[in-house]
Amino acid sequence: MRMTMKDRNPSSFVDGRRRFIRTGLGVAGGLALPARFAFAADQPPIGTWPAGAAGNSVFIGISVPRTGTYAVQGEDELKGYQLAIEHINAGHPLIRQISPKTTKGVLGKELKYGVADSAAKPNDAVQAQQRFITENKAIMITGGTSSAVAVALNKLADREKVLFVCGISGSNDTTGKDCVRYGVRQNFYGETAANAIGPALLKAYGKNKKAAFMTPDYTYGHTVTKSVNDYLTKNGGWQMVTNQVSPLGAPDFSSYLTNIANSGAEFLINVNWGHDAVLSTQQAKQFGLLPRMKLVIPYQIPFLAREVGADITEGVYAATDFWWTLEDKYPLAKMFVQEFEKKYGYKPEWGAENAYMEFALWAEAVEHAGTFYPPDVIRSYESPRKLNSMVGEVQWRAADHQLVRPVVIVKGKAPKDMKNKEDYWEVVDVVAGAGLMQSADAFGCKLGSYT
């Protein structure tokens, strides 16, 4: 059920023991709780708890870009969130495959939500989520698409002691130097993308190549470019001949492409995202750089192939979180693709899959904790156990709150090989996640305290 920012959850406090019985045992099927999560009712209030969990529902604050250069991707992400909420409230079989203790709602409480347009601007996202926390007693917040937004919401969540489950964020910093105890992220990121796509590029094209990078000027762009360049340089002797850094929402990439044309590059590695990726790729073709240079998309952009055309993405390698033809390999992926297409009329892109999984895994963490008490929910995330997902078994890494999950390598299909209008990519590999990740402290993660 959707609410606006003006709607409020009940904020009255109830007796601690009665609250424990209702939130701790209500949807656990009468099973005993793990001892480490058994005493939430004896704790003082923290964040929006217990006020935000006092009634028959809990509120979630969602901020995604609905305008601006990332709007298309933001809308896809929002659809994934909305489908997950619908499925959690109904106790859908797909959710129960991921969160077995979920019946209807989380701990028996209906999920309600509000949506704000972040426009991919950190200040807009923080202001909206602050209102959701203050006015609606949001028990959890989410947002992303822009890693700058994700990092800002990390800081808000840690300050307000309200859990932030990250939406799309490709920056190494989100669970690296900007990690927080109150933030978690399930999707792949720059370092894992680089370590997954790097071997595919070296196998396909060999060593000692010259590459031009196009980089958006913020944390996502800089960290992805660094990880990809580091891998190719160290392992393949590739050379970055130019790195063209552009502001978010640049209307014209002519000057950057002119520099690339004069650089002697053999490969164009485009790290831009959203509409910026579409424009820069289209203009690269208009400038005659494509197909003279090989295009590489190290961090795949949902809907890119649809918007630029399969003739441009043909033969292009990309790393991604999910592609819908994985339904042939994973039963949960098939269930998700069918449910999403039935509701929205198109095959899901990875933004929607990521959003759905983030909420499903949050429901599992809360049910495992047996309470909405934030420190116990966080400890639930940090408790080692294998979880079901649309790409096989996954698990959380306690030290930085990053999900250990595979990265999918795809290659663009030729138009003549497409089986339907959405069959843009061929899955060439699903690379196990553990071997792709840096050590948990390599990027400076220090989680901080629970309270």
Stockholm file with secondary structure:
# STOCKHOLM 1.0

chainA/1-451         MRMTMKDRNPSSFVDGRRRFIRTGLGVAGGLALPARFAFAADQPPIGTWPAGAAGNSVFIGISVPRTGTYAVQGEDELKGYQLAIEHINAGHPLIRQISPKTTKGVLGKELKYGVADSAAKPNDAVQAQQRFITENKAIMITGGTSSAVAVALNKLADREKVLFVCGISGSNDTTGKDCVRYGVRQNFYGETAANAIGPALLKAYGKNKKAAFMTPDYTYGHTVTKSVNDYLTKNGGWQMVTNQVSPLGAPDFSSYLTNIANSGAEFLINVNWGHDAVLSTQQAKQFGLLPRMKLVIPYQIPFLAREVGADITEGVYAATDFWWTLEDKYPLAKMFVQEFEKKYGYKPEWGAENAYMEFALWAEAVEHAGTFYPPDVIRSYESPRKLNSMVGEVQWRAADHQLVRPVVIVKGKAPKDMKNKEDYWEVVDVVAGAGLMQSADAFGCKLGSYT
#=GR chainA/1-451 SS CBCCTTCCCCCCCCCHHHHHHHHHHTTTTTCCCCGGGTTGGGSCCBTTBTGGGSSSEEEEEEEECCSSTTHHHHHHHHHHHHHHHHHHHHTCHHHHHHSTTCSSSBTTBEEEEEEEECTTCHHHHHHHHHHHHHHHCCSEEEECSSHHHHHHHHHHHHHHTCEEEECSCCCGGGGTTTCCTTEEECSCCHHHHHHHHHHHHHHHHCSSCEEEEEEESSHHHHHHHHHHHHHHHHHHCCEEEEEEEECTTCSCCHHHHHHHHTTTCSEEEECCCHHHHHHHHHHHHHTTCTTTSEEEESSCCTTHHHHHCHHHHTTCEEEESCCGGGGGTCHHHHHHHHHHHHHHSSCCCHHHHHHHHHHHHHHHHHHHHTSCCHHHHHHHHHSCCCBCCTTSCBEEETTTTEEECCEEEEEECCGGGCSSTTCCEEEEEEECSGGGCCCTTTTCCCCCCCC
#=GC SS_cons         CBCCTTCCCCCCCCCHHHHHHHHHHTTTTTCCCCGGGTTGGGSCCBTTBTGGGSSSEEEEEEEECCSSTTHHHHHHHHHHHHHHHHHHHHTCHHHHHHSTTCSSSBTTBEEEEEEEECTTCHHHHHHHHHHHHHHHCCSEEEECSSHHHHHHHHHHHHHHTCEEEECSCCCGGGGTTTCCTTEEECSCCHHHHHHHHHHHHHHHHCSSCEEEEEEESSHHHHHHHHHHHHHHHHHHCCEEEEEEEECTTCSCCHHHHHHHHTTTCSEEEECCCHHHHHHHHHHHHHTTCTTTSEEEESSCCTTHHHHHCHHHHTTCEEEESCCGGGGGTCHHHHHHHHHHHHHHSSCCCHHHHHHHHHHHHHHHHHHHHTSCCHHHHHHHHHSCCCBCCTTSCBEEETTTTEEECCEEEEEECCGGGCSSTTCCEEEEEEECSGGGCCCTTTTCCCCCCCC
//
